[in-house]
Amino acid sequence: MIAQRPVYIPISEGPLLVRTVEIQFEWFAGLAVSQKQRSIDALHAAAQPRVGSGQILEISTKSRQAAGIASSAFNLMLRMPVSGRATSVESAFQGSKVFENGGPYSDILAMSSVDAKRDQRIKNSGRLTGFRFMNEDWPLEPRTAFYDWLFISALLQNPALAHQLRGYCAFTDIEFNPARSINCQAYSAALFVALSARGKLASSALDQATFLALLADYSQVDRDADAGQASLF
């Protein structure tokens, strides 16, 4: 079976921050981690000629690399200001959602990533209208800004892991399908590396206004010349 997934390449100069390359590869069906890893291997092998000689990192719990597993939104921890309590990026994201019929459900911040994502209130509270994290409201536009900010803020609090990510030239997430999802941890990782390479992430605390201003200065979405449509982040 042939599948297609995006590969995200951080760009260190110019107006574009992340280049998206759509790659076709052999998909190995099955829920076992070993099958997911075979698909990851096939994706990376197919992508290598397009990204150059550098290493590609899978950002997910299925990654073969410890850095990729640790960088998964399910595992990457964010220490919240004031309380100092830590929550995963996934739990922070789900627990910050504001819907037309409720939210944010702040108790989700204390849940495991799996329980946070499965919480029925996330599915049954109507249309998503925005986010509220630590008493600060975030809009839905730019489309992935809040998720990217959570991910990048968590990496800034984990300098050893952030240093490892800077050693990779491209990032993937085998579970991410642009046709069904918007936010992607592999894209967030590439965005972090691109901004870091440009010297834009010197602070360990990145406020909303500064981050949104950074994004406004650059283009975050690129259309792969060989793809039928632009990737959704």
Secondary structure as a PSIPRED ss2 file (coil, helix, strand):
# PSIPRED VFORMAT (PSIPRED V4.0)

   1 M C   1.000  0.000  0.000
   2 I E   0.000  0.000  1.000
   3 A E   0.000  0.000  1.000
   4 Q E   0.000  0.000  1.000
   5 R E   0.000  0.000  1.000
   6 P E   0.000  0.000  1.000
   7 V E   0.000  0.000  1.000
   8 Y E   0.000  0.000  1.000
   9 I E   0.000  0.000  1.000
  10 P E   0.000  0.000  1.000
  11 I C   1.000  0.000  0.000
  12 S C   1.000  0.000  0.000
  13 E C   1.000  0.000  0.000
  14 G C   1.000  0.000  0.000
  15 P C   1.000  0.000  0.000
  16 L E   0.000  0.000  1.000
  17 L C   1.000  0.000  0.000
  18 V E   0.000  0.000  1.000
  19 R E   0.000  0.000  1.000
  20 T E   0.000  0.000  1.000
  21 V E   0.000  0.000  1.000
  22 E E   0.000  0.000  1.000
  23 I E   0.000  0.000  1.000
  24 Q E   0.000  0.000  1.000
  25 F E   0.000  0.000  1.000
  26 E E   0.000  0.000  1.000
  27 W C   1.000  0.000  0.000
  28 F C   1.000  0.000  0.000
  29 A C   1.000  0.000  0.000
  30 G C   1.000  0.000  0.000
  31 L C   1.000  0.000  0.000
  32 A C   1.000  0.000  0.000
  33 V H   0.000  1.000  0.000
  34 S H   0.000  1.000  0.000
  35 Q H   0.000  1.000  0.000
  36 K H   0.000  1.000  0.000
  37 Q H   0.000  1.000  0.000
  38 R H   0.000  1.000  0.000
  39 S H   0.000  1.000  0.000
  40 I H   0.000  1.000  0.000
  41 D H   0.000  1.000  0.000
  42 A H   0.000  1.000  0.000
  43 L H   0.000  1.000  0.000
  44 H H   0.000  1.000  0.000
  45 A H   0.000  1.000  0.000
  46 A H   0.000  1.000  0.000
  47 A H   0.000  1.000  0.000
  48 Q H   0.000  1.000  0.000
  49 P H   0.000  1.000  0.000
  50 R H   0.000  1.000  0.000
  51 V H   0.000  1.000  0.000
  52 G C   1.000  0.000  0.000
  53 S C   1.000  0.000  0.000
  54 G C   1.000  0.000  0.000
  55 Q C   1.000  0.000  0.000
  56 I E   0.000  0.000  1.000
  57 L E   0.000  0.000  1.000
  58 E E   0.000  0.000  1.000
  59 I C   1.000  0.000  0.000
  60 S C   1.000  0.000  0.000
  61 T C   1.000  0.000  0.000
  62 K C   1.000  0.000  0.000
  63 S C   1.000  0.000  0.000
  64 R C   1.000  0.000  0.000
  65 Q C   1.000  0.000  0.000
  66 A H   0.000  1.000  0.000
  67 A H   0.000  1.000  0.000
  68 G H   0.000  1.000  0.000
  69 I H   0.000  1.000  0.000
  70 A H   0.000  1.000  0.000
  71 S C   1.000  0.000  0.000
  72 S C   1.000  0.000  0.000
  73 A C   1.000  0.000  0.000
  74 F C   1.000  0.000  0.000
  75 N C   1.000  0.000  0.000
  76 L C   1.000  0.000  0.000
  77 M E   0.000  0.000  1.000
  78 L E   0.000  0.000  1.000
  79 R E   0.000  0.000  1.000
  80 M C   1.000  0.000  0.000
  81 P C   1.000  0.000  0.000
  82 V C   1.000  0.000  0.000
  83 S C   1.000  0.000  0.000
  84 G C   1.000  0.000  0.000
  85 R C   1.000  0.000  0.000
  86 A E   0.000  0.000  1.000
  87 T E   0.000  0.000  1.000
  88 S E   0.000  0.000  1.000
  89 V H   0.000  1.000  0.000
  90 E H   0.000  1.000  0.000
  91 S H   0.000  1.000  0.000
  92 A H   0.000  1.000  0.000
  93 F H   0.000  1.000  0.000
  94 Q H   0.000  1.000  0.000
  95 G C   1.000  0.000  0.000
  96 S C   1.000  0.000  0.000
  97 K E   0.000  0.000  1.000
  98 V E   0.000  0.000  1.000
  99 F E   0.000  0.000  1.000
 100 E C   1.000  0.000  0.000
 101 N C   1.000  0.000  0.000
 102 G E   0.000  0.000  1.000
 103 G C   1.000  0.000  0.000
 104 P C   1.000  0.000  0.000
 105 Y C   1.000  0.000  0.000
 106 S H   0.000  1.000  0.000
 107 D H   0.000  1.000  0.000
 108 I H   0.000  1.000  0.000
 109 L H   0.000  1.000  0.000
 110 A H   0.000  1.000  0.000
 111 M C   1.000  0.000  0.000
 112 S C   1.000  0.000  0.000
 113 S H   0.000  1.000  0.000
 114 V H   0.000  1.000  0.000
 115 D H   0.000  1.000  0.000
 116 A H   0.000  1.000  0.000
 117 K H   0.000  1.000  0.000
 118 R H   0.000  1.000  0.000
 119 D C   1.000  0.000  0.000
 120 Q H   0.000  1.000  0.000
 121 R H   0.000  1.000  0.000
 122 I H   0.000  1.000  0.000
 123 K H   0.000  1.000  0.000
 124 N C   1.000  0.000  0.000
 125 S C   1.000  0.000  0.000
 126 G C   1.000  0.000  0.000
 127 R C   1.000  0.000  0.000
 128 L E   0.000  0.000  1.000
 129 T E   0.000  0.000  1.000
 130 G E   0.000  0.000  1.000
 131 F E   0.000  0.000  1.000
 132 R E   0.000  0.000  1.000
 133 F E   0.000  0.000  1.000
 134 M C   1.000  0.000  0.000
 135 N C   1.000  0.000  0.000
 136 E E   0.000  0.000  1.000
 137 D E   0.000  0.000  1.000
 138 W E   0.000  0.000  1.000
 139 P C   1.000  0.000  0.000
 140 L C   1.000  0.000  0.000
 141 E C   1.000  0.000  0.000
 142 P C   1.000  0.000  0.000
 143 R C   1.000  0.000  0.000
 144 T C   1.000  0.000  0.000
 145 A H   0.000  1.000  0.000
 146 F H   0.000  1.000  0.000
 147 Y H   0.000  1.000  0.000
 148 D H   0.000  1.000  0.000
 149 W H   0.000  1.000  0.000
 150 L H   0.000  1.000  0.000
 151 F H   0.000  1.000  0.000
 152 I H   0.000  1.000  0.000
 153 S H   0.000  1.000  0.000
 154 A H   0.000  1.000  0.000
 155 L H   0.000  1.000  0.000
 156 L H   0.000  1.000  0.000
 157 Q C   1.000  0.000  0.000
 158 N C   1.000  0.000  0.000
 159 P H   0.000  1.000  0.000
 160 A H   0.000  1.000  0.000
 161 L H   0.000  1.000  0.000
 162 A H   0.000  1.000  0.000
 163 H H   0.000  1.000  0.000
 164 Q H   0.000  1.000  0.000
 165 L H   0.000  1.000  0.000
 166 R C   1.000  0.000  0.000
 167 G C   1.000  0.000  0.000
 168 Y C   1.000  0.000  0.000
 169 C C   1.000  0.000  0.000
 170 A E   0.000  0.000  1.000
 171 F E   0.000  0.000  1.000
 172 T E   0.000  0.000  1.000
 173 D C   1.000  0.000  0.000
 174 I C   1.000  0.000  0.000
 175 E C   1.000  0.000  0.000
 176 F C   1.000  0.000  0.000
 177 N C   1.000  0.000  0.000
 178 P C   1.000  0.000  0.000
 179 A C   1.000  0.000  0.000
 180 R C   1.000  0.000  0.000
 181 S C   1.000  0.000  0.000
 182 I C   1.000  0.000  0.000
 183 N C   1.000  0.000  0.000
 184 C C   1.000  0.000  0.000
 185 Q H   0.000  1.000  0.000
 186 A H   0.000  1.000  0.000
 187 Y H   0.000  1.000  0.000
 188 S H   0.000  1.000  0.000
 189 A H   0.000  1.000  0.000
 190 A H   0.000  1.000  0.000
 191 L H   0.000  1.000  0.000
 192 F H   0.000  1.000  0.000
 193 V H   0.000  1.000  0.000
 194 A H   0.000  1.000  0.000
 195 L H   0.000  1.000  0.000
 196 S H   0.000  1.000  0.000
 197 A H   0.000  1.000  0.000
 198 R C   1.000  0.000  0.000
 199 G C   1.000  0.000  0.000
 200 K C   1.000  0.000  0.000
 201 L C   1.000  0.000  0.000
 202 A C   1.000  0.000  0.000
 203 S C   1.000  0.000  0.000
 204 S C   1.000  0.000  0.000
 205 A C   1.000  0.000  0.000
 206 L C   1.000  0.000  0.000
 207 D C   1.000  0.000  0.000
 208 Q H   0.000  1.000  0.000
 209 A H   0.000  1.000  0.000
 210 T H   0.000  1.000  0.000
 211 F H   0.000  1.000  0.000
 212 L H   0.000  1.000  0.000
 213 A H   0.000  1.000  0.000
 214 L H   0.000  1.000  0.000
 215 L H   0.000  1.000  0.000
 216 A H   0.000  1.000  0.000
 217 D H   0.000  1.000  0.000
 218 Y C   1.000  0.000  0.000
 219 S E   0.000  0.000  1.000
 220 Q C   1.000  0.000  0.000
 221 V C   1.000  0.000  0.000
 222 D C   1.000  0.000  0.000
 223 R C   1.000  0.000  0.000
 224 D C   1.000  0.000  0.000
 225 A C   1.000  0.000  0.000
 226 D C   1.000  0.000  0.000
 227 A C   1.000  0.000  0.000
 228 G C   1.000  0.000  0.000
 229 Q C   1.000  0.000  0.000
 230 A C   1.000  0.000  0.000
 231 S C   1.000  0.000  0.000
 232 L C   1.000  0.000  0.000
 233 F C   1.000  0.000  0.000
